[in-house]
Structures are given as C-alpha cells and as structure tokens.
Amino acid sequence: MRGAFLGISIEALIRALLGLGGVLLVWLVWPVAKSALQAQQADAATTALRLNHKISLVAVLNALEALDRAVETDPTATRHLQRSELLAGAALSPRFTPTDRQRGEWLMRAQDDLTFGLGNDPARGVGWLRLASVRMALEGPSQRSLAPLLMSIDTAPMLLPLWPARLRLILDHWQVLTVSQREKVAGYVARTWQLSAGHAWFADAIRTPIDELFVRYYVRNEAGAQEALSRLLEERRSKTE
C-alpha cells in the first residue's frame, strides 16, 4: 500500500515521531523550568539584601535552601551566580550580621560559586565586582582581589550603577595598585565623572584623607571637579554635625 511503511501509515508514523519529540522536549526543559521556580523562592531575600533592608536569619536560610535545590537541579553558571549574590549579600550586608564563622563560610561558598560561574560565563561585570568584594573581605586588599575588580571594569566599563562600589574598592586597594594600574583606573574614574549626572557618590566614597587625596588625583584634569568635591564634602560634613 502506498503511503505506508511496514504496515504503518506515514501519517501515524509522523504523529508518533512528533509525540516522541514532545516527550524529549519536556524531559530536557523540565529541569530548567523546575530550577527557575526554585530560584524564584529566593528572590525576596536576595532583593532585601541588595537594598539593605532588614531580614531575618530564617529568611536567609530558607532562601539559601531554595537556591541550593535550584543549583542541584540545573547546575549552570547563572544559577551559581544567583546563589553567590545571596551568599555574598548575607555575608557583607550592613543590616545583617551573621556570626564570624557563618560569615566566613558564606564568603567561601560565594567565592566558589563565582569562580565556577565566571569561568563558564566571563562577560559578567557584576559578577567580577562581587568576586572582588568577596576576596577583599576574605583576604584584605591584594592583587588577587584587585584582579577581578579590573576584570569588572574591562567587561562593563561604563555601567554607571556599578561605579560607586568600584570606586570604594579602588580606594581600598590604593596600597597595592601598580603605577600602570593606577593610571588605568584614573582614566576610568575621570570618564565616569564626565558621564555622571551628579557627583555626590564621589564624595560618599571618601572615608579618609587618603581617599580624598586619590579621588582628587583621579579627577585632577576635569574642569570644576576640585571645587565640586570641596562643596560636596562640606555639604556632607554639615549634615553630620
């Protein structure tokens, strides 16, 4: 009979193949979808830490359990990087203070997640910045913590929302910056001064006289920058008195 193969109609064979394809698609996609649902359960805690809102230890632990399940279900770079944000946020947030032992454990786990995630998806300026913060917290300023900071700048140089945190880390690393590194970051800091609609965050990054010295050095060639910094610092001092 025409249109049949081994007694099976072509139409029936096509339907069977389509059905098998649908089953395979579900089998492949289900872990990704399940992992996404599990990761969503941590969104509220991650957002609270990101915005420095008050959060309980129970909420952090529950969110971490959800992300652990998400990573186990779908161990991709994205899931590891998501978990690193929660771990680093819980360890470093000024509004949440774990024990020293818990803080150290979370920082080490965040570092492991970032190493895996960035190794598989290196074009992540936020991730490199987080790794710099984590290494800084674990080891203090060094070329090891400076390297991911410079990678963050290289991968997302003009992502302005990252620059307040970057400038603080740059100032924290002034002792270990080489001459070439100092000139490199100076160029970027000057460029962000040019592109920023407001400059209050430059003053906010200054915590010591040495910080002020370096910020003024970085923007030394920008018209009006020295006067603007003096005004901003004076405004900040008057608010604290």
N, C-alpha and C positions, 0 to 999 in steps of 0.2 A: 504494500500500500504506500502510495506516495505521501510524503509529509509525516512519516512515522520512522522510528528508529528502534529496532529490537522490540517491536510491539508497543512502543510508547509514542504517543503523538508528540510532534515538535512543540505544540502549544503547552502540553503538560510538562515537558522537559524544561521549557523556559520558565514556567511557573515554579517548578521545583528549584531551579537554579537561583531564581530571584528570592525565594524563601530562604534558601541557604545563605545567600548574600546578606539578607536582613539579619539572620541569626548571628553571623560572623560580625556584622557591624555593631550590633548590640553588645556582643562579647568584648569587642575592642574598646567601645566607647564607655561602657558602664563603669570601669574603674576610674576614668577621668571624671565622669559626672558625679560618682559617689565621693571622690576625693574633694571636688569642688563644694559639695554640700557639707562635708565635714569641716572644711576650711572656713566656710561661712559662719560656723558656730563660734569662731574666734574673732570675728570682725569687731564686735562691740568692745572687747577688751583691748584689742590692738589699737582701735581708734582712741579709746580713753587714754592709753599710754602715750600715743602720738600727740595728743592735745594737752598732756599733763593734767588730766582730770583725776580725781580721787578714784581709787579702785581697790577692791579687797583682794587678799591673797587667794581666797577661794575662787574668785572670778578668774584670776590669772591662771591658777592651776587647772581649772576646767577648760579654759581656752587652750592651754598647752596640750592637754589630753586630746582635744579635738584635732589640733594640728599634728600631733603625733600619729593619729589614725589616718589623717589625710596624707601624710608623707609615706606611711607604710603602704597605703592603697595605691598611690601614684607618686613614686619617688623621683620627681622631676626637679630641675633647677628651680622652677617657680615655686614649688611647694617648700623646698628647703629655704629659699629666700624669704618666703612668707613667715616661716617659723622663726627665722633669725630676727625678724623685726620684733616679734613678740618677746623673744628671749632677751634681746638687747634692750628693748624698751623697759621691760620689767627690771632689768639689772641696773639701768642707768637713769631711770626717771627720777626727778627730784621729788615727786609726790608719792613715790612708792619705795619703801626702804626694806628690802629683804635682809636676812642675816648675811654676814660676810661669806659664810660657806655657801649659802644658796646663790648669792650674787656671783661668786666665782664659778660655780657650776654652770649657771645660765650663760655667763660670758664665754666659757669654754665651748659649750654646745652651740652658741651663736657663731663662734669663730669656725667651728666645724661645718655648720650649715652654709656659711658664707664661702668658705673655701670650696665646698662642693658646688654650690650654686653658681659662683662666679667662674669656676673652672669650666662649667658647661654653658654658661651664658655670660660672657665677659663684658658685654656692652651695657652694663648697668651702673650708671654713675651713682645712684643712690646706694646700691649695694656696696660699692667700693668705699664710699664715705662711711657707711656703717661699720665696715671691717676696720677702717682706720680708728674709729671711735672705740671699738671693742678692744683692739690691740693696745691702744693708748691706756684704756682702763686696766688691762691685764699687766702691761709691762712698763708703762710710762712712755715718754717720747723717745723715739728711736727711728732709725731708718726703716725698721720693719713696720712701724705704724705710719710712717711718712709715705712709704711706697704706695699703699692703697689710696691715700689721700691724693697723691699726684695722679694715680690712675683715674680717680673720680673726676678730676679736673680734665684729664685728657679725653675721657669718654663723654662727658657732658659739660663742656667748658662754660657755656653761657646759660645754664639752667639757674636763673637767679634765685629761686627759693632755696637752693642748697648753699648759697654763699654765706649767710650768717653763721651756719655751723662750720663751713670750711674755714672762714676767717678765724674763728676761735681756735680751731685745730692748728692752723698755720702759726698763730701766735704761741700756742703751746709747744710748738716744735722749733722755735727760733734758735735754740741751742744746737740743734742737730742739722739744721739746714746748711748745705754747702753754698758756696758763693753762686754757682750756676743755678741751684735750686731757688735761692733767694731772689735772684733776678727773674727767674721764670714766674714765680708766684706773684712777684711785684707787678709784672706786666698784666697778669690776670686781674689782680685786685684793682689796679688802675682802670682797667677796662670795665669792671663791674661798677666802679664809681661813675664812670661816664654813662652807663646804661641805666643806672638805678634812678627811679623817680624821686625817691627820698633817701637820705643818708643816715638816718638815726641808728640803723643797725650797725654802722661802722663804730659809732660811739658806744653802743651797747656791748660790742665785742671787747672793748678796752676795760681791763680789770686791774692793771698795774701800770706804773710809769713806763716800764719796758714795753708793754703792749702799745701804749700811746706813741712811744718813740718809733716803733716799727710801722704802725698804721700811717703815721705822718710821713715816714720814709717812702712807703709804698705809693702814696698819692702826691708825692712831692712836686710832680710836674703838672698836676691838674689845677687849672685856674680856679682860685677861690676856695680850694679844698682846705687849706690850713685855717682860714678864717671860719669856714663852716664847721670844722671839727671843734675849734675852740668854743663856738657858740653852742653846739650840741652838748659838749661836755659840761659847760656851765649850766645849761638848762637841766641836765640830768642831776648835777650836784645840788641845784636849788630845790629840786623835787624831793631829795633825800634829807634835806636839812629840816 
